[in-house]
Amino acid sequence: MAARLPTVAVYALTRRGAALARRLSLGLAEAGYDPTLHLPRRLADEFGPSLHFETLGEALASRFNAVSGHVIVAATGLAVRLIAPLLKSKTGDPAVVVLPQDGRFAISLLSGHLGGGNRLAEAAARATAGQAVISTATDIEDRPALEMLARDHGLAVENFSRLAYFSRCLVEGDIVRVSDPQGFLTPHLGFWPDCFEFADPSSPRVVVDYRLAPVTPLDLVLRPRVIFLGLGCHRGVGRAELGDLIDRQLAGHQLAKEAVAALAAVEPRAEEPALM
């Protein structure tokens, strides 16, 4: 089965902006995205197939979390005001990229790393022969972003609140200590030999482990998703009861819940509500 392409909604407000948005949609499709064009109703059918809206604010609010990213051909200030009430979290908000209607810049406005906004801005800039504007500090300083390393190598971030501290360390040129006893992340850090060290066990550090090894509140904990649970149950067992069993078994074996990659069951039980 082919992987689903990241969905992107492309918006414009003016006739000139709509022409650019149409080019953007075609270019993003070539770059591996699944774009949909959204235009004011008054511009219906002038620029090929598109969805229509009465106001841009309503269009954004109705689809904000339904797609992977939004590309808005409009003033940056307008885009900021419209998306501000829709924002929820660094880990869940979609990417937002803004372009002026002449296409000279593609500004990564929101979710540059985890949401793919920086990558989307670069694709938009290629589609318009413009310049991507990236402001995330690790990219500006050519330093690694730990949340991206974690995502790219199948690691779950257990405590996002500690990411800011370690990102600041990397941006300021400090060495980050890493504890990775099973080697899930270490082999991928060789590109940045001046950023990480692996011998000093003191905290704060980045801990990479699927086990419930001792950590401190200062540590950033990354969990390799390597645990697969085989489950069975009697018919009618409740989800809460099964969840409690899983929690007890994981804790009893000193395994982190965040390290669970998938659940598996025999086919006759696959439709049990507690296992779905």
VOVO-231430 format. One record per residue (C-alpha): x, y, z. Coordinates in steps of 0.02 Angstrom, whole numbers. Layout:
# VOVO-231430
+--------+--------+--------+
:     xx :     yy :     zz :
+--------+--------+--------+
:      X :      Y :      Z :
...
+--------+--------+--------+
END
This chain:
# VOVO-231430
+--------+--------+--------+
:     xx :     yy :     zz :
+--------+--------+--------+
:      0 :      0 :      0 :
:     70 :    169 :    -49 :
:    104 :    293 :     91 :
:    -18 :    438 :    102 :
:     49 :    604 :     42 :
:     49 :    749 :    166 :
:   -108 :    852 :    136 :
:    -90 :   1040 :    113 :
:   -222 :   1175 :     95 :
:   -169 :   1324 :    -12 :
:   -264 :   1488 :      8 :
:   -266 :   1657 :    -79 :
:   -372 :   1814 :    -66 :
:   -338 :   1915 :   -224 :
:   -338 :   1877 :   -409 :
:   -148 :   1893 :   -418 :
:   -130 :   1788 :   -262 :
:   -245 :   1656 :   -335 :
:   -135 :   1641 :   -489 :
:     14 :   1612 :   -375 :
:    -84 :   1489 :   -268 :
:   -126 :   1390 :   -423 :
:     60 :   1379 :   -468 :
:     97 :   1331 :   -289 :
:    -29 :   1190 :   -293 :
:     48 :   1118 :   -450 :
:    225 :   1135 :   -382 :
:    181 :   1058 :   -214 :
:    100 :    910 :   -301 :
:    263 :    881 :   -396 :
:    357 :    893 :   -231 :
:    259 :    751 :   -152 :
:    115 :    841 :    -67 :
:    -73 :    822 :    -90 :
:   -132 :   1003 :   -109 :
:   -307 :   1076 :   -119 :
:   -336 :   1253 :   -182 :
:   -451 :   1367 :    -79 :
:   -510 :   1531 :   -154 :
:   -643 :   1664 :   -117 :
:   -810 :   1622 :   -193 :
:   -800 :   1775 :   -305 :
:   -651 :   1694 :   -393 :
:   -741 :   1529 :   -420 :
:   -689 :   1436 :   -578 :
:   -564 :   1568 :   -637 :
:   -413 :   1466 :   -585 :
:   -464 :   1286 :   -613 :
:   -539 :   1166 :   -486 :
:   -542 :   1239 :   -311 :
:   -641 :   1245 :   -150 :
:   -723 :   1410 :   -108 :
:   -743 :   1510 :     53 :
:   -834 :   1663 :    113 :
:   -696 :   1719 :    232 :
:   -518 :   1656 :    254 :
:   -539 :   1648 :    442 :
:   -685 :   1528 :    428 :
:   -593 :   1423 :    300 :
:   -440 :   1406 :    412 :
:   -543 :   1368 :    567 :
:   -643 :   1231 :    480 :
:   -489 :   1139 :    413 :
:   -348 :   1188 :    529 :
:   -317 :   1015 :    604 :
:   -385 :    917 :    456 :
:   -228 :    936 :    349 :
:    -41 :    925 :    375 :
:     -5 :   1103 :    323 :
:    -75 :   1269 :    264 :
:      3 :   1384 :    134 :
:    -72 :   1559 :    140 :
:    -43 :   1688 :      5 :
:    -76 :   1845 :    105 :
:      5 :   1966 :    227 :
:     97 :   1883 :    371 :
:      8 :   1991 :    500 :
:   -161 :   1937 :    436 :
:   -110 :   1754 :    443 :
:    -46 :   1774 :    622 :
:   -209 :   1852 :    681 :
:   -314 :   1717 :    598 :
:   -218 :   1565 :    660 :
:   -183 :   1629 :    837 :
:   -350 :   1569 :    911 :
:   -325 :   1398 :    830 :
:   -157 :   1354 :    907 :
:   -148 :   1215 :   1036 :
:     25 :   1138 :   1052 :
:    198 :   1128 :    977 :
:    175 :    942 :    953 :
:      5 :    945 :    868 :
:    -16 :   1105 :    769 :
:     -2 :   1090 :    579 :
:    129 :   1181 :    476 :
:     88 :   1356 :    416 :
:    184 :   1443 :    276 :
:    147 :   1620 :    215 :
:    192 :   1699 :     48 :
:    166 :   1876 :    -19 :
:     69 :   1874 :   -182 :
:    226 :   1903 :   -285 :
:    298 :   1740 :   -216 :
:    470 :   1811 :   -176 :
:    471 :   1736 :      1 :
:    399 :   1578 :     79 :
:    397 :   1606 :    267 :
:    392 :   1456 :    384 :
:    274 :   1529 :    515 :
:    221 :   1382 :    622 :
:    278 :   1204 :    664 :
:    440 :   1218 :    568 :
:    514 :   1059 :    640 :
:    388 :    929 :    697 :
:    249 :    993 :    584 :
:    362 :   1001 :    431 :
:    341 :   1189 :    405 :
:    522 :   1218 :    357 :
:    515 :   1080 :    226 :
:    350 :   1146 :    161 :
:    421 :   1323 :    148 :
:    568 :   1258 :     48 :
:    451 :   1164 :    -70 :
:    342 :   1320 :    -90 :
:    496 :   1426 :   -127 :
:    551 :   1305 :   -262 :
:    378 :   1311 :   -339 :
:    381 :   1501 :   -351 :
:    569 :   1528 :   -381 :
:    569 :   1623 :   -216 :
:    669 :   1612 :    -55 :
:    622 :   1508 :     96 :
:    628 :   1605 :    259 :
:    676 :   1488 :    403 :
:    695 :   1560 :    578 :
:    715 :   1406 :    690 :
:    877 :   1433 :    786 :
:    952 :   1260 :    760 :
:    933 :   1279 :    572 :
:   1010 :   1453 :    573 :
:   1160 :   1391 :    674 :
:   1171 :   1226 :    577 :
:   1145 :   1125 :    736 :
:   1040 :    969 :    757 :
:    861 :    979 :    819 :
:    831 :    843 :    947 :
:    644 :    830 :    911 :
:    685 :    796 :    728 :
:    819 :    669 :    770 :
:    694 :    582 :    883 :
:    558 :    581 :    751 :
:    672 :    524 :    610 :
:    740 :    378 :    711 :
:    581 :    312 :    790 :
:    602 :    386 :    964 :
:    457 :    451 :   1068 :
:    491 :    609 :   1168 :
:    428 :    573 :   1344 :
:    445 :    748 :   1417 :
:    433 :    886 :   1287 :
:    455 :   1018 :   1422 :
:    642 :    979 :   1426 :
:    669 :   1004 :   1239 :
:    690 :   1192 :   1252 :
:    836 :   1177 :   1374 :
:    934 :   1055 :   1265 :
:    894 :   1152 :   1106 :
:    963 :   1308 :   1187 :
:   1121 :   1213 :   1237 :
:   1149 :   1157 :   1058 :
:   1116 :   1330 :    985 :
:   1239 :   1409 :   1109 :
:   1374 :   1282 :   1068 :
:   1368 :   1183 :   1230 :
:   1401 :    996 :   1234 :
:   1248 :    888 :   1268 :
:   1273 :    728 :   1366 :
:   1190 :    572 :   1297 :
:   1154 :    407 :   1383 :
:   1109 :    279 :   1250 :
:   1157 :    106 :   1315 :
:   1075 :      9 :   1174 :
:   1138 :    124 :   1036 :
:    972 :    179 :    962 :
:   1025 :    359 :    932 :
:   1215 :    365 :    949 :
:   1255 :    297 :    774 :
:   1159 :    443 :    698 :
:   1253 :    580 :    792 :
:   1421 :    563 :    708 :
:   1385 :    710 :    593 :
:   1394 :    825 :    746 :
:   1549 :    768 :    843 :
:   1562 :    936 :    932 :
:   1382 :    931 :    997 :
:   1370 :    772 :   1099 :
:   1471 :    669 :   1223 :
:   1434 :    496 :   1289 :
:   1549 :    462 :   1437 :
:   1488 :    583 :   1571 :
:   1341 :    504 :   1667 :
:   1294 :    663 :   1760 :
:   1130 :    755 :   1733 :
:   1058 :    846 :   1638 :
:   1071 :    728 :   1491 :
:    974 :    650 :   1350 :
:    924 :    473 :   1402 :
:    880 :    350 :   1263 :
:    809 :    189 :   1335 :
:    654 :     79 :   1321 :
:    678 :     27 :   1502 :
:    625 :    123 :   1656 :
:    804 :    164 :   1702 :
:    834 :    297 :   1837 :
:    819 :    474 :   1770 :
:    809 :    646 :   1848 :
:    683 :    786 :   1815 :
:    822 :    875 :   1720 :
:    843 :    737 :   1591 :
:    762 :    731 :   1420 :
:    697 :    554 :   1395 :
:    680 :    475 :   1223 :
:    595 :    306 :   1208 :
:    637 :    189 :   1062 :
:    475 :    115 :    998 :
:    533 :    -66 :   1002 :
:    405 :   -156 :   1111 :
:    268 :   -257 :   1027 :
:    130 :   -326 :   1138 :
:     37 :   -486 :   1096 :
:   -136 :   -476 :   1175 :
:   -282 :   -591 :   1200 :
:   -441 :   -574 :   1302 :
:   -611 :   -648 :   1338 :
:   -756 :   -577 :   1243 :
:   -827 :   -420 :   1320 :
:   -673 :   -370 :   1420 :
:   -671 :   -183 :   1450 :
:   -539 :    -68 :   1379 :
:   -496 :      1 :   1552 :
:   -466 :   -174 :   1622 :
:   -353 :   -220 :   1477 :
:   -261 :    -54 :   1492 :
:   -230 :    -85 :   1677 :
:   -159 :   -257 :   1637 :
:    -41 :   -184 :   1507 :
:     18 :    -49 :   1629 :
:     52 :   -177 :   1766 :
:    146 :   -295 :   1652 :
:    255 :   -157 :   1580 :
:    293 :    -85 :   1752 :
:    331 :   -259 :   1820 :
:    461 :   -285 :   1685 :
:    529 :   -107 :   1701 :
:    475 :    -61 :   1524 :
:    418 :    112 :   1470 :
:    241 :    128 :   1403 :
:    300 :    257 :   1276 :
:    414 :    124 :   1200 :
:    265 :     19 :   1141 :
:    263 :     17 :    951 :
:    108 :    -88 :    918 :
:    -18 :   -211 :    988 :
:    -56 :   -378 :    906 :
:   -195 :   -505 :    929 :
:   -253 :   -664 :    845 :
:   -378 :   -632 :    706 :
:   -533 :   -699 :    798 :
:   -507 :   -566 :    932 :
:   -458 :   -424 :    816 :
:   -633 :   -349 :    819 :
:   -649 :   -346 :   1009 :
:   -682 :   -164 :   1059 :
:   -549 :   -171 :   1196 :
:   -416 :   -218 :   1067 :
:   -464 :    -91 :    934 :
+--------+--------+--------+
END
